[in-house]
């Protein structure tokens, strides 16, 4: 009986999932290991945080995805250490051996070593964090309507740190929420004092996009009433007040951190090949110094002539690296492997209804056409037909009524086993 090669994939994000799907029904024994039981469509987390769509609409259980696969198995477990000398990984519950190991652990929110900031602010890199933002914002208004008081200015300031796509999309969504939804939910409250504040370390929002996109996004933010603070660096937050390097400070009990990401590095590999919390790889995504260990997606630091400082940490890179690695692993000889070359497909962001910016290779556009393009592309990237329909229905309902019915406050409780 032929022994099939065993490939272990750590992480089921865009890169890991794409690799696993490409290896489905092939003569490989594949294990997908992730600490959560579902794949998450991260570009729409901000809509979960604002109550526009349900988390289940952008979450896809691994066991459902691989339900009919005969060669792919999934294990919900957290990897603690890699032991390359023995071709095994150590997890919180068991050990797994491998013939080839693929690290696709992605990124987490980067708080730049500030543990207090990590504890007191909200990141948005997983479903739980997006739900926590929604809960906290809605609980704030429930608290305010009971207290009937504006003495705590921090309750009236929603501060978003970071002006990349996540930051501007959140700011735009909250601004529309302030205008169209909150006055109807809380008719006896005056929301004139509610401020949406976007703090940017750069002069313009969306600094990685074109000048046209930056100018237009700043215009859109102003039209929506978002206060954009440029060239400001947040240095501290104590739970009540955000402090900046310039000396300015803002009272806020609702601070969302969207100022960067850092790789989820696993203990066990040579620390000298870790660059800015990413594993240095060759053009085949093979981790430097290891013949049978690979890194793909956000966790991979691959230097190429076009990208001497490594590729951007975006979904397109992750998806295409997963596809390319799968193609190489299925070939009979390493000599036939193809180097990975990233083709930039462009970037985009939406800042509210009929407000979006799109940069495509050789073509840039903004406004309502860009907004429809953004919606169509994101809808097509959703995995299942059922989820596509659910999101489309929610978007159409929101488009027509400027409302949604998904503002649920769901707080998990612990069962009390104490005998009475």
N, C-alpha and C positions, 0 to 999 in steps of 0.2 A: 504493500500500500504506500502510495506516494505521501511523503511528509510535506505539508504545506508550510511555507514561510510564515512566521508569526510577527505581525506588525502591531505594535502598541501605539496608539495615538492619545496623547495627554491633552485634553481640551476639545470641546465641541463647538467652538465659535465658527466664524466664517471659514477660516483656514482648515481647521480640523474636520469640520463637517463636509466641506467640499472634497477633501482627500478621501474621507471614508466613503462618500457616495460614489466617487470615481473608482474605488476598489470593490464596490458591491458586486457580488456574483462573479468575482475573479478568483483565481486559484491562490488566494492568500487567506490566512486566518487573521482576522482583524479584531482588536479590542479597542473600543473607545472608552476612555476614562475621564469622568468629569465630576466635580463636587456637587453640581446641581443636575437635575434629571431632565433638563430641557435646553434646547438651543434658543437664543434670544436675538431678535432682530433689533440691534441697538440703535440704529438711526431714528427709530420712532419712540424711544424711551421718553423723550420730552413730552410726547402726547399722552403717555400714561401719567406722567407727573402732573399734567394739567387737566386730567379727567376727560380727555377726548376719546380715548379708546381703552379697552380693557387689556390688562396684562396678558390674558389668555389669547388675545388676537395676534400677538407678536411673539408668542412662546410656543415651542414645538417639542413635545416630549421625545426624547431619543428612542424610547422603546416603540413609539408609534412610527417614527421615521424608518426604523430598521425592522419593523414588525415582520416583513416577509423576506428578510435577508437570511441566507443560510450560512454566510461566512463572517458576519459582523455581530459581535457581542458588545453589550454596554454594561459598565459597572459604575454605580454612583459611589464615588469614594474620592478622597483627597490625597494626592501624591505628596509625600514628605521628603523623599530623597531618591536620587538616582545613584546606582552603584554600577558604573560602566565596566569595571573590571570583571564583574560577574554577569553582565547583561541582565540586570534586574532592577526593578523599582520597588521602593518600600512605601506603602501607604498606611493610613491610620488603622486599617483592618487586616491587610494581607500583603503578600509579596507577589509580584508578577515578573516572569521572565519574558525576554523578547529576543527576536532575531534582529529586528530593526525597531528603533524607537523614534517617534516623531513628537517633538515638543511644539504644541500649538496653544500655549496657555494664555496668550493675549496680554492685555494690559489691565491695570487698575488705576484709579484716580491718583494723581501725583500731588501730594501735599508738601513736597519739598522738605521732608524731614520734620515738619511742624506737627507733632503729635496732638497738641491741643486743637489745632485747626481740624485735624482729621476726626477728632472726637465731637467737635461742636458744629461743624458744617456738614452739609449734605453733598455727597458725590452722586454721580448718575452713571455708573458702569454696570449695573445689574438691575433685575426686576425689583428686588427688595428695596433698593435705594430709590427707584422711581416712585414706588408706592409710598415710601416714607415721606418723600417730598409732598405728594398729594395729601397724605394724612395731615402733615404738619400745617400746610397752608390752610386747609379747610378747618382744622381744629382752631386755628388762630381766629378765624371769623366767627366761629361758634362761641369762642370765649369773649370776643369783643361785643357781640350783641347781648350777651348776658350782663357784662360789666357796664355797658353803656358809658365807657370811659375812653378818653384818648390820652390819658396821662403817660402811658407807656408808648412813646413814639416808635419803639422798635417793632411793635406789632403792625405798623403801617408802612414799613419799608421791606420790600422783597429785594434782596441784594444778590446779584449773580456775578461771580468773579470769573472772568475769562470771556473773550469776545470772538472765539472761534464759532463754527457752525452750531455746536450745542448751546453756547451762550446766547447767541442772537436768536436762535429758534425758541429757546425758553423765554427770553425777554418778550419777543413778539407774541407768543401764546398767552403769557400772563397779562400783557397789555390788553389783548382782545378779551380776555376773561374779565378784566376790570371793567371794560366798557360795555360788554354785551350780556354777561352772565351774572356777575355778582349783584348788580342793582336789582335784578329780578328775583334772585334767591334771597336777598336781604333788603327788602323794599324800605325798611325803616332806618337804613344806615346810609351815611354820606361817604362815598368813596373818593372824594376829592383829595383827601389826605393820603390815600394809598399811592405810594411811589414805587415804580419798577426801576431799579438802578443797575446799570450794567457797567462794571469796572473792568477796564482794559489796560494791559501793560503796554499796548501799542497805541500809535496815534489814531489809527482807524480800525473799525471792526473788520473781521475776516481778512486778516493781514496776509494770509497765504494765497488769497485770490487776486484777481485783476483789480486795477485801479477803478475801473468802471463798477465792478461789483462792490468794492469798498465804499465808494461814494454813494451808490444807490442804497446800500444797506444802512448807511448812516442816515440818509434821508428818510427811509422807511421807519427806522427806530424813532426818529424825531416826530414823524407824523402820528405814530402810535402813542406818543407821550412818554417814551422811555428816556430816562436820564442817562446819557452816555458820558462816562468819565474816562477820558483818554490819558495815556502816559501815567497811570497810577499803579503802584505796587502795594498790594495788601501785605502788611507785615505782622498783623496780630488780630485775633478775634477772641473775646472773652465770653461769648455767649450773649452779650448785650450790645456790644459796640465793635464795629469794624474800624481798624486803624490802618492808615496808609503811610507810606514812606515820606510823603510830602508833609505829613503832620495833620492832614484832614482826617476826620472820623465820621462815621455814620451809625446811628443807633439802628439795630436790626436784630430781631429774633429769628429771622428766616434768611439764612445765608446758604446759597448753593454754590458749590465749588466746581467750576468747569474750566480750570486753568491749566490743564495738562494731564498727561498720563505717563505711567511708568510700567515697565514690563514685569510680569509675574515669573521671576527667576526661581528655579528649583535648586535646592542644595545638591551638591554631589559632583558637578562638573568643574573643570579647571577654572578658577575665578579669573584667570588672565584672559580668557576668551569672552568675558562679559564686558560689553561696552555700553555704558548708559543703560544698564539693566536690560540689555538685549544680547543674545548669543551671536557671536560673530560666525558667519557661515561663508562657504564658497558659493559659486554661481549655481550649484545644484542644491542649495539649501542644506548642505552637509555641514554640521558644526565642526569648526576647525579643531583638528587633533583627534577626531573620532570618525571611524569609517562607517559605522552603522547607526549614528545618531544624527537626526535632522531637526531643524527648527524652521517653522513657517509662520507667516503672518506678522503680527505686531511684535512678536518676541524675537524675530530674526533681524540681525544687522548684516545686510549684504551690501558690500560696496561694489559699485559698477562705474564704468566711465561716465555714464549719464547721471548717476546718483552716488557720488564719492562719499557722501555722508549718510548713506543708507536710504532706503525707500521710505516714503511717508507712511505713517501708520493708519492706513485707510482700508476699507473693506475690499476694494478692487485688488489691491496688492495681495491680501490674504487669500482671496478666492482664486486668483490666477496662480499663486505659488502652490496652493493645494492641488490644482489641476495639473500643473507642470510636474510636481513631484510624483503624483500618481502615475503619470505617463512614463516617467523614468523608471519607477519601481517595477513596472510591468514589462519592461524590456529585458531581453535575455542577457545583455552584456552592458556593463558600465560604459564601455566605449561608445555605445549608441545614445547615451544620455544627452539631453539638450539643456544648455544653460538657460537660466531664467532671465528674461528681458522684460522689464515693465513698460507697457504702453499706457501712457497717461490718458485716461478716458475723460478727464475733466473733473470739475467739482461744482457743487451747488449748495444752496441754503435757502430756506424759506423764512420770511419774517412776517407772517400773517397772511390773511386772505388777499389774494391777488398781488401779493408782494413776495417776490423771490428773485434770486440771482443765479444765473447759470453760466459757467465758463466751460465751453467745449473747445477742443483743439481747433483753432482757427475761427471760432465763432462764439460770440458772447451775446447774451440777451438777458433782459430783466423784465419785471412786471407780471401781468396776468398770464402771458404765454409761458413764461418761465415757471410760474406757479403750477399751471396745468401739467407742464413737462415734469416737474418735481413729483407731483402726485402720481402721475402715470408710471414713472420709473420705479418709485418706491413700492407701488402696488404690485408691479410685475415681479419684484424681487421677493415678495412674500411667498413662503413655501407652498401652502395648501390652498386649494380653491375655496374651501370653506372660510378660511381666514381672510382671503382676498375679498370675498363677498361681505363678510362682517365689517371689515374696515371700510370698504366702499360705502356700505349703508350708513355707517356712523359719520363718514365724511359728508355724504350727501345731506343727511339730516342736519348736521351742523351748518352746512352751507346755506340751506334753505331757511332754517329757523334761528341761526346764530346761537345755538344752544346744544347741549348734550345732556344725557341723563345718567352719566357715569360718575358722578361726584360722590362716590361711596367712601366713607371713612371706615376702613377695615383694620383693626388693630388686633394682632394675635394675642391670645391669653394663655397662661399656663394653667394646666389642670392642677387643682389643689388636692393632693392625696392624703392630707392630714385627716385622721379620723376625728370625728366630732364626738 
